[in-house]
Amino acid sequence: MSTQDALPPPERLEGAPHPRDTPALIGQSAAEAAFVDAFNTGRLHHAWMLTGPRGVGKATLAWRIAKFLLATPAPDEGGMFAPEPATSLDIPADHPVSVRVASGGEGRIRNVTRTVNPDTKKMRQQIVADDIRALNGFFQMSAPDGGYRVVIIDDADLMNVTAANALLKMLEEPPARALLLLISHQPSGLLPTIRSRCRTLPLRTLDVEEVAQAMAQAGVNADNSAGLAALSGGSVGGALRLHLLGGAALYADLMGLMNTLPSMDRARALRIAETAAARGGEAKRDLLFVLIDLMLNRLARTGAMGQPPDPQAVDGEAQILTRLSPDAAQARVWADVAATVSARARHGIAVNLDPAALVLDTLMKISQAARR
């Protein structure tokens, strides 16, 4: 097994099904319908940019499109025996394309992600030019049935400058019978010339019921799916990550600590800080700072809007947020604190400050703001 094979695919959330194995895409019927309509009417653009927040199903949609395109004859094929127009992206699980995709043996699909640096044996932080240029050989191969070849770039935001320029050349001179699917969380960061050559397919955030359905489909039946949906901002991937890392319980601890303000319970604060200092606790540390930032933003929103966000992330949150952020003036205080502690946290992580000390310092700054 190569080093590349030994590492988990960068787009996969450990403990959750791979996007190619997800049986249904929940909450994105409008995006699916837009692609099916373009296919049925013969207006299938050669490059599509799937946009939207992280974790709302962009990679799942890309794999559904790829399987559909390889398994479905085009409307102009077959003459008088042409099939009925497609009504969805669904194809049977026992279809040969589905079987090959599930086994990783579908040679007409290429998934471009970050790769391992052969010199350092570590996963690169970016998609590099060689990852894109390797597609030239893929496009030169003829599809056995004369059909499409599909490339999924997950995610396009990670391309460095030379990779982006290499992709731009392909978009300017698209190969015949090829479809490129670019997954982008922040399309504004991509080259304008890349964006202009792609048709955009926006995906939306999910509501509470849809998040619960998607989590159940992934094999997670969480009792607090509404709270996870609130914390993740309608992102299934975010909700799954929070569930797997114990994010809901950690946020409940934070809110319990906030309930002691303005006189912060220091012993309780120390216990929370120590979760970031445990061996292998980098993921917990990062999650803790994400939750702190989220909590501060929910505080600011409560004061600015005159009411707490709905739904509650944990029981009792609404009362705590309302007490600590009763008006627009206090909302501005929390917004300023959010900006300050976020910058301090980024700096502290960059210079390898003690995680527990960094978290405790952050909590003390929040306590000072509550006493104003």
Stockholm file with secondary structure:
# STOCKHOLM 1.0

chainA/1-372         MSTQDALPPPERLEGAPHPRDTPALIGQSAAEAAFVDAFNTGRLHHAWMLTGPRGVGKATLAWRIAKFLLATPAPDEGGMFAPEPATSLDIPADHPVSVRVASGGEGRIRNVTRTVNPDTKKMRQQIVADDIRALNGFFQMSAPDGGYRVVIIDDADLMNVTAANALLKMLEEPPARALLLLISHQPSGLLPTIRSRCRTLPLRTLDVEEVAQAMAQAGVNADNSAGLAALSGGSVGGALRLHLLGGAALYADLMGLMNTLPSMDRARALRIAETAAARGGEAKRDLLFVLIDLMLNRLARTGAMGQPPDPQAVDGEAQILTRLSPDAAQARVWADVAATVSARARHGIAVNLDPAALVLDTLMKISQAARR
#=GR chainA/1-372 SS CCHHHHSCCTTCCTTSCCGGGCCCCCSCHHHHHHHHHHHHTTCCCSEEEEESSTTSSHHHHHHHHHHHHHHSCCTTSSGGGCCCCCCSSCCCTTSHHHHHHHHTCCTTEEEECCCBCTTTCSBCSSBCHHHHHTHHHHHHSCCTTSCCEEEEEETGGGBCHHHHHHHHHHHHSCCTTEEEEEEESCGGGSCHHHHHTSEEEECCCCCHHHHHHHHHHTTCCCTTHHHHHHHHTSCHHHHHHHHHTTHHHHHHHHHHHHTTTTSCCHHHHHHHHHHTTSTTTHHHHHHHHHHHHHHHHHHHHHHHHTSCCSSCSSTTHHHHHHHHCCSHHHHHHHHHHHHHHHHHHHHHHHTTCCHHHHHHHHHHHHHHHHTC
#=GC SS_cons         CCHHHHSCCTTCCTTSCCGGGCCCCCSCHHHHHHHHHHHHTTCCCSEEEEESSTTSSHHHHHHHHHHHHHHSCCTTSSGGGCCCCCCSSCCCTTSHHHHHHHHTCCTTEEEECCCBCTTTCSBCSSBCHHHHHTHHHHHHSCCTTSCCEEEEEETGGGBCHHHHHHHHHHHHSCCTTEEEEEEESCGGGSCHHHHHTSEEEECCCCCHHHHHHHHHHTTCCCTTHHHHHHHHTSCHHHHHHHHHTTHHHHHHHHHHHHTTTTSCCHHHHHHHHHHTTSTTTHHHHHHHHHHHHHHHHHHHHHHHHTSCCSSCSSTTHHHHHHHHCCSHHHHHHHHHHHHHHHHHHHHHHHTTCCHHHHHHHHHHHHHHHHTC
//
